[in-house]
Every structure is written in C-alpha cells, then in structure tokens.
C-alpha cells in the first residue's frame, strides 16, 4: 500500500471523527441552553430540636421535629445550607438535577474538545507536504586514478588529479 494512500485514508477517518465530535459538541450546547434554572448542592431531610424545655424533643428519648428538606452546597469556598419549603421541594429538586446535568454535559464537552483538538493537530501534521529527502548518493569506497593523471608537488605529495575513475566511470575533478 502506498504511504500516501494510507495517509489519505487516515485523513478521511479523522475527518469523519472530527465531524462526529463537532456535531456532538453542538448538541451539548443545545442541551445546556435548554436546561432551565440551576442550583448547586444536595437536598436532605433534617430533624431539629427546639429551644422549649417542655417540648417532646427534650424528652427522654427525644422525638425531634421534622423532617424538613434542606439544601446544602458550597459556593466560592463557602459552605451553606438553606431550608426549603414543602411547596418548593419539586422545583428545587429539578434545579438540582439541572445543575448536575450541566456538570455532566460540561465534562463531556471538555473531553470531546480535547479529542477534537488532538485530532485537528494530527490532521494538520499529516496534511503537511512531506519534505523531499535528498537522494541517497553513495560515497565510493575506491577511488582510482591513472598514474599519468596524478600530479605531485615538490615534496612528492598528491597535489592534483584531472580525473577519477569510480566504478568504471570518469568523473571530472
């Protein structure tokens, strides 16, 4: 298989994956826009003790007041809790679910965006025109010169040769 054909196939597969990722990110944005009111935290039921010394909650064993729904959350590093009226419980529960859904969608969006970013960088690298490598010229192991073509200096050292014979070919010097 030709290397360029393999690169083209990879680019096609990556292009399809990129389209899928972009589509999913768009659908996440639509889902986020449709969520509605948000509220961080968790709802629980709390039992309380009042300050009346003759109340049943001070008896032995105590019978506490409640249960009362309460939302607890941390926002900007500060913990807080709020009691919720019975008539507001369903609405607050929906706000909590919306918030948790938002967090899940944002986490998915970030994961998809990371994958899409890696994919685009890889596509860009693979789509770049590969640089031409220089031709592999072999360096001859034997260089032969005819004795008549060699010139020597006054000290008898090799000075100049008009022609080299390499593998039966003459090359100009």
MIDOSE-1310 file (N, C-alpha, C; in nm, 2 decimals, decimal comma, always signed):
residues 173
xxxx	+0,09/-0,12/+0,00/+0,00/+0,00/+0,00/+0,09/+0,12/+0,00; +0,06/+0,22/-0,08/+0,13/+0,34/-0,09/+0,11/+0,42/+0,03; +0,22/+0,48/+0,08/+0,22/+0,56/+0,21/+0,12/+0,67/+0,20; +0,11/+0,74/+0,08/+0,02/+0,85/+0,06/-0,13/+0,80/+0,07
xxxx	-0,15/+0,68/+0,02/-0,29/+0,63/+0,02/-0,33/+0,60/+0,17; -0,23/+0,55/+0,25/-0,26/+0,53/+0,39/-0,29/+0,66/+0,46; -0,21/+0,76/+0,43/-0,23/+0,89/+0,49/-0,37/+0,95/+0,45; -0,40/+0,93/+0,32/-0,54/+0,98/+0,28/-0,65/+0,91/+0,35
xxxx	-0,64/+0,78/+0,37/-0,74/+0,70/+0,44/-0,75/+0,75/+0,59; -0,63/+0,77/+0,65/-0,63/+0,82/+0,79/-0,70/+0,96/+0,80; -0,67/+1,05/+0,70/-0,73/+1,18/+0,70/-0,88/+1,17/+0,68; -0,93/+1,08/+0,60/-1,07/+1,06/+0,58/-1,14/+1,01/+0,71
xxxx	-1,08/+0,91/+0,78/-1,13/+0,86/+0,90/-1,13/+0,97/+1,01; -1,02/+1,05/+1,02/-1,01/+1,16/+1,11/-1,11/+1,26/+1,08; -1,14/+1,29/+0,95/-1,24/+1,39/+0,91/-1,38/+1,35/+0,96; -1,41/+1,22/+0,94/-1,54/+1,17/+0,99/-1,55/+1,18/+1,14
xxxx	-1,44/+1,15/+1,21/-1,44/+1,15/+1,36/-1,46/+1,30/+1,40; -1,39/+1,39/+1,33/-1,40/+1,53/+1,36/-1,54/+1,58/+1,34; -1,61/+1,54/+1,24/-1,74/+1,58/+1,21/-1,84/+1,53/+1,32; -1,81/+1,41/+1,37/-1,89/+1,35/+1,47/-1,87/+1,43/+1,60
xxxx	-1,75/+1,46/+1,64/-1,72/+1,53/+1,76/-1,78/+1,67/+1,75; -1,77/+1,74/+1,64/-1,83/+1,88/+1,63/-1,98/+1,87/+1,64; -2,04/+1,77/+1,58/-2,19/+1,75/+1,60/-2,23/+1,73/+1,74; -2,15/+1,64/+1,81/-2,19/+1,62/+1,95/-2,17/+1,74/+2,04
xxxx	-2,07/+1,82/+2,01/-2,05/+1,94/+2,09/-2,16/+2,04/+2,06; -2,21/+2,05/+1,94/-2,32/+2,13/+1,91/-2,45/+2,09/+1,98; -2,47/+1,96/+1,99/-2,59/+1,91/+2,06/-2,58/+1,93/+2,21; -2,46/+1,92/+2,26/-2,44/+1,95/+2,41/-2,47/+2,10/+2,43
xxxx	-2,43/+2,19/+2,34/-2,46/+2,33/+2,36/-2,61/+2,35/+2,36; -2,68/+2,28/+2,27/-2,83/+2,30/+2,27/-2,89/+2,24/+2,40; -2,84/+2,13/+2,45/-2,89/+2,07/+2,57/-2,87/+2,17/+2,69; -2,75/+2,23/+2,69/-2,72/+2,32/+2,80/-2,82/+2,44/+2,80
xxxx	-2,84/+2,49/+2,68/-2,93/+2,61/+2,66/-3,07/+2,58/+2,71; -3,11/+2,46/+2,70/-3,25/+2,42/+2,74/-3,26/+2,37/+2,88; -3,16/+2,38/+2,96/-3,17/+2,32/+3,10/-3,26/+2,40/+3,19; -3,26/+2,53/+3,19/-3,35/+2,60/+3,28/-3,27/+2,64/+3,41
xxxx	-3,35/+2,66/+3,52/-3,28/+2,71/+3,64/-3,19/+2,61/+3,70; -3,09/+2,66/+3,76/-2,98/+2,57/+3,82/-2,96/+2,60/+3,97; -2,93/+2,50/+4,04/-2,90/+2,52/+4,18/-2,79/+2,41/+4,22; -2,68/+2,45/+4,27/-2,58/+2,35/+4,31/-2,62/+2,29/+4,45
xxxx	-2,56/+2,18/+4,48/-2,58/+2,12/+4,61/-2,66/+1,99/+4,61; -2,70/+1,95/+4,73/-2,78/+1,83/+4,75/-2,89/+1,85/+4,86; -3,00/+1,78/+4,84/-3,11/+1,80/+4,93/-3,11/+1,68/+5,03; -3,14/+1,71/+5,15/-3,15/+1,61/+5,25/-3,27/+1,65/+5,35
xxxx	-3,30/+1,55/+5,43/-3,41/+1,58/+5,53/-3,34/+1,59/+5,67; -3,38/+1,70/+5,74/-3,32/+1,73/+5,87/-3,42/+1,72/+5,98; -3,38/+1,68/+6,09/-3,46/+1,68/+6,22/-3,40/+1,77/+6,31; -3,49/+1,85/+6,38/-3,43/+1,96/+6,47/-3,48/+1,94/+6,61
xxxx	-3,41/+2,01/+6,70/-3,45/+2,02/+6,84/-3,48/+2,17/+6,86; -3,59/+2,20/+6,93/-3,63/+2,34/+6,95/-3,57/+2,39/+7,09; -3,60/+2,51/+7,12/-3,55/+2,56/+7,25/-3,65/+2,56/+7,37; -3,76/+2,50/+7,35/-3,87/+2,49/+7,45/-3,83/+2,37/+7,55
xxxx	-3,81/+2,40/+7,67/-3,77/+2,30/+7,77/-3,88/+2,19/+7,79; -4,00/+2,22/+7,77/-4,11/+2,13/+7,80/-4,15/+2,06/+7,67; -4,08/+2,07/+7,56/-4,12/+2,01/+7,43/-4,08/+1,86/+7,42; -4,15/+1,79/+7,34/-4,12/+1,65/+7,32/-3,98/+1,62/+7,27
xxxx	-3,92/+1,72/+7,20/-3,78/+1,70/+7,15/-3,68/+1,70/+7,26; -3,72/+1,74/+7,38/-3,63/+1,74/+7,50/-3,66/+1,62/+7,59; -3,76/+1,54/+7,56/-3,79/+1,42/+7,64/-3,68/+1,32/+7,63; -3,70/+1,21/+7,71/-3,61/+1,10/+7,70/-3,68/+0,98/+7,67
xxxx	-3,67/+0,92/+7,55/-3,58/+0,96/+7,44/-3,65/+1,07/+7,36; -3,57/+1,16/+7,30/-3,62/+1,27/+7,23/-3,70/+1,24/+7,10; -3,80/+1,31/+7,07/-3,88/+1,29/+6,95/-3,86/+1,43/+6,87; -3,77/+1,43/+6,78/-3,73/+1,55/+6,71/-3,83/+1,60/+6,62
xxxx	-3,83/+1,73/+6,59/-3,92/+1,80/+6,49/-3,87/+1,77/+6,35; -3,96/+1,75/+6,26/-3,92/+1,73/+6,12/-3,98/+1,60/+6,06; -3,94/+1,56/+5,95/-3,83/+1,60/+5,87/-3,85/+1,73/+5,79; -3,75/+1,81/+5,78/-3,75/+1,93/+5,70/-3,65/+1,92/+5,58
xxxx	-3,69/+1,95/+5,46/-3,60/+1,94/+5,35/-3,50/+2,06/+5,36; -3,37/+2,03/+5,33/-3,27/+2,13/+5,34/-3,17/+2,11/+5,22; -3,13/+2,22/+5,16/-3,03/+2,21/+5,05/-2,89/+2,26/+5,11; -2,79/+2,18/+5,09/-2,66/+2,21/+5,14/-2,57/+2,22/+5,01
xxxx	-2,48/+2,33/+5,01/-2,39/+2,34/+4,89/-2,27/+2,43/+4,94; -2,17/+2,42/+4,85/-2,05/+2,51/+4,87/-2,04/+2,59/+4,75; -2,02/+2,72/+4,77/-2,01/+2,82/+4,66/-1,90/+2,91/+4,69; -1,80/+2,92/+4,60/-1,68/+3,00/+4,61/-1,61/+2,98/+4,75
xxxx	-1,60/+2,85/+4,78/-1,53/+2,81/+4,90/-1,61/+2,82/+5,03; -1,73/+2,87/+5,02/-1,81/+2,89/+5,15/-1,93/+2,79/+5,15; -1,94/+2,71/+5,26/-2,04/+2,61/+5,27/-2,17/+2,68/+5,32; -2,28/+2,64/+5,28/-2,41/+2,70/+5,32/-2,52/+2,59/+5,31
xxxx	-2,62/+2,62/+5,39/-2,74/+2,53/+5,38/-2,87/+2,62/+5,39; -2,97/+2,58/+5,33/-3,10/+2,65/+5,33/-3,21/+2,55/+5,34; -3,31/+2,59/+5,43/-3,43/+2,51/+5,44/-3,52/+2,54/+5,32; -3,59/+2,44/+5,27/-3,68/+2,45/+5,15/-3,82/+2,43/+5,20
xxxx	-3,91/+2,52/+5,16/-4,05/+2,50/+5,20/-4,10/+2,38/+5,12; -4,20/+2,31/+5,18/-4,26/+2,19/+5,13/-4,31/+2,21/+4,99; -4,38/+2,33/+4,96/-4,43/+2,36/+4,83/-4,33/+2,38/+4,72; -4,20/+2,41/+4,77/-4,09/+2,44/+4,67/-4,00/+2,32/+4,64
xxxx	-4,03/+2,21/+4,71/-3,94/+2,09/+4,70/-3,92/+2,04/+4,56; -4,03/+2,02/+4,49/-4,01/+1,97/+4,35/-3,94/+2,06/+4,26; -3,96/+2,19/+4,27/-3,89/+2,29/+4,19/-3,74/+2,29/+4,22; -3,71/+2,29/+4,35/-3,57/+2,29/+4,39/-3,50/+2,16/+4,35
xxxx	-3,57/+2,04/+4,36/-3,52/+1,92/+4,31/-3,48/+1,92/+4,16; -3,57/+1,98/+4,08/-3,55/+2,00/+3,94/-3,42/+2,09/+3,91; -3,41/+2,19/+3,99/-3,29/+2,28/+3,98/-3,16/+2,21/+4,01; -3,17/+2,12/+4,11/-3,05/+2,04/+4,15/-3,02/+1,94/+4,03
xxxx	-3,12/+1,88/+3,98/-3,10/+1,78/+3,87/-3,04/+1,86/+3,75; -3,09/+1,98/+3,72/-3,04/+2,06/+3,61/-2,89/+2,09/+3,63; -2,86/+2,13/+3,75/-2,72/+2,16/+3,78/-2,63/+2,04/+3,76; -2,67/+1,93/+3,81/-2,58/+1,81/+3,79/-2,57/+1,76/+3,65
xxxx	-2,68/+1,78/+3,57/-2,68/+1,76/+3,43/-2,58/+1,85/+3,36; -2,59/+1,98/+3,40/-2,49/+2,08/+3,34/-2,35/+2,03/+3,36; -2,32/+1,99/+3,48/-2,18/+1,95/+3,51/-2,14/+1,83/+3,43; -2,23/+1,73/+3,41/-2,20/+1,62/+3,33/-2,18/+1,66/+3,18
xxxx	-2,26/+1,75/+3,13/-2,25/+1,79/+2,99/-2,12/+1,87/+2,97; -2,09/+1,95/+3,07/-1,96/+2,03/+3,05/-1,84/+1,94/+3,06; -1,84/+1,84/+3,14/-1,73/+1,74/+3,15/-1,72/+1,67/+3,01; -1,84/+1,63/+2,96/-1,83/+1,56/+2,83/-1,78/+1,65/+2,72
xxxx	-1,83/+1,78/+2,72/-1,78/+1,88/+2,62/-1,63/+1,90/+2,63; -1,58/+1,90/+2,75/-1,43/+1,92/+2,76/-1,36/+1,80/+2,71; -1,41/+1,68/+2,73/-1,34/+1,56/+2,68/-1,35/+1,56/+2,53; -1,46/+1,59/+2,47/-1,47/+1,59/+2,33/-1,38/+1,70/+2,27
xxxx	-1,38/+1,82/+2,33/-1,30/+1,93/+2,28/-1,15/+1,89/+2,28; -1,10/+1,82/+2,39/-0,97/+1,77/+2,39/-0,94/+1,68/+2,28; -1,02/+1,58/+2,26/-1,01/+1,49/+2,15/-1,00/+1,55/+2,01; -1,10/+1,65/+1,99/-1,10/+1,72/+1,87/-0,98/+1,80/+1,84
xxxx	-0,93/+1,86/+1,95/-0,80/+1,94/+1,94/-0,69/+1,85/+1,90; -0,67/+1,74/+1,96/-0,56/+1,64/+1,93/-0,58/+1,60/+1,78; -0,70/+1,57/+1,74/-0,73/+1,52/+1,61/-0,69/+1,63/+1,50; -0,73/+1,75/+1,53/-0,70/+1,86/+1,43/-0,55/+1,89/+1,42
xxxx	-0,48/+1,88/+1,53/-0,33/+1,90/+1,53/-0,27/+1,78/+1,45; -0,32/+1,66/+1,47/-0,27/+1,55/+1,39/-0,30/+1,56/+1,25; -0,42/+1,60/+1,21/-0,46/+1,62/+1,07/-0,37/+1,72/+1,01; -0,34/+1,83/+1,08/-0,25/+1,94/+1,02/-0,11/+1,88/+1,00
xxxx	-0,06/+1,80/+1,09/+0,07/+1,74/+1,07/+0,07/+1,65/+0,95; -0,03/+1,56/+0,94/-0,03/+1,47/+0,83/-0,06/+1,53/+0,70; -0,14/+1,64/+0,70/-0,17/+1,70/+0,57/-0,06/+1,79/+0,52; +0,04/+1,82/+0,60/+0,15/+1,90/+0,56/+0,23/+1,82/+0,45
xxxx	+0,28/+1,89/+0,35/+0,35/+1,82/+0,24/+0,48/+1,78/+0,30; +0,51/+1,65/+0,28/+0,63/+1,60/+0,34/+0,75/+1,65/+0,26; +0,86/+1,69/+0,33/+0,98/+1,75/+0,27/+1,05/+1,64/+0,19; +1,10/+1,68/+0,08/+1,17/+1,58/+0,00/+1,31/+1,55/+0,06
xxxx	+1,34/+1,42/+0,07/+1,47/+1,38/+0,12/+1,57/+1,39/+0,01; +1,69/+1,43/+0,04/+1,79/+1,43/-0,06/+1,82/+1,28/-0,11; +1,85/+1,27/-0,24/+1,88/+1,14/-0,29/+2,00/+1,08/-0,22; +1,99/+0,95/-0,20/+2,10/+0,89/-0,13/+2,21/+0,86/-0,23
xxxx	+2,31/+0,95/-0,23/+2,43/+0,93/-0,31/+2,53/+0,84/-0,23; +2,57/+0,74/-0,30/+2,67/+0,65/-0,23/+2,81/+0,71/-0,25; +2,88/+0,71/-0,15/+3,02/+0,76/-0,15/+3,11/+0,64/-0,19; +3,18/+0,65/-0,30/+3,26/+0,54/-0,34/+3,36/+0,50/-0,24
xxxx	+3,38/+0,37/-0,23/+3,48/+0,31/-0,14/+3,62/+0,31/-0,20; +3,63/+0,30/-0,33/+3,76/+0,30/-0,40/+3,76/+0,41/-0,50; +3,86/+0,49/-0,49/+3,88/+0,59/-0,60/+4,01/+0,56/-0,66; +4,00/+0,54/-0,79/+4,12/+0,50/-0,87/+4,16/+0,61/-0,96
xxxx	+4,29/+0,64/-0,97/+4,34/+0,74/-1,07/+4,45/+0,68/-1,14; +4,45/+0,70/-1,27/+4,56/+0,66/-1,35/+4,69/+0,73/-1,31; +4,80/+0,66/-1,30/+4,93/+0,73/-1,26/+4,96/+0,85/-1,34; +4,93/+0,85/-1,47/+4,96/+0,96/-1,56/+4,88/+1,08/-1,53
xxxx	+4,77/+1,06/-1,46/+4,68/+1,18/-1,44/+4,70/+1,24/-1,30; +4,79/+1,19/-1,22/+4,82/+1,24/-1,09/+4,93/+1,34/-1,10; +4,92/+1,45/-1,04/+5,03/+1,54/-1,03/+5,08/+1,55/-0,88; +5,21/+1,55/-0,86/+5,26/+1,56/-0,73/+5,33/+1,69/-0,71
xxxx	+5,34/+1,74/-0,59/+5,41/+1,86/-0,56/+5,56/+1,83/-0,54; +5,64/+1,93/-0,50/+5,78/+1,92/-0,49/+5,82/+1,82/-0,38; +5,73/+1,80/-0,28/+5,76/+1,71/-0,17/+5,71/+1,57/-0,20; +5,66/+1,54/-0,32/+5,61/+1,41/-0,35/+5,47/+1,38/-0,30
xxxx	+5,40/+1,48/-0,25/+5,26/+1,47/-0,20/+5,16/+1,48/-0,32; +5,05/+1,41/-0,31/+4,94/+1,43/-0,41/+4,90/+1,57/-0,41; +4,89/+1,62/-0,53/+4,85/+1,76/-0,55/+4,72/+1,77/-0,63; +4,72/+1,71/-0,74/+4,60/+1,73/-0,83/+4,58/+1,61/-0,92
xxxx	+4,46/+1,58/-0,94/+4,43/+1,47/-1,03/+4,32/+1,52/-1,12; +4,33/+1,51/-1,26/+4,24/+1,55/-1,35/+4,11/+1,47/-1,35; +4,12/+1,34/-1,34/+4,01/+1,25/-1,35/+4,01/+1,15/-1,24; +3,90/+1,11/-1,19/+3,88/+1,00/-1,10/+3,81/+0,89/-1,17
xxxx	+3,85/+0,77/-1,15/+3,77/+0,66/-1,20/+3,70/+0,59/-1,08; +3,56/+0,59/-1,10/+3,48/+0,53/-0,99/+3,39/+0,43/-1,06; +3,40/+0,31/-1,03/+3,31/+0,20/-1,09/+3,32/+0,21/-1,24; +3,43/+0,23/-1,30/+3,44/+0,23/-1,44/+3,40/+0,36/-1,51
xxxx	+3,36/+0,47/-1,43/+3,32/+0,59/-1,49/+3,43/+0,70/-1,46; +3,44/+0,79/-1,56/+3,53/+0,90/-1,54/+3,45/+1,02/-1,48; +3,50/+1,08/-1,38/+3,43/+1,20/-1,32/+3,53/+1,31/-1,32; +3,49/+1,43/-1,37/+3,58/+1,54/-1,37/+3,61/+1,59/-1,23
x	+3,73/+1,63/-1,20/+3,76/+1,68/-1,07/+3,75/+1,83/-1,06
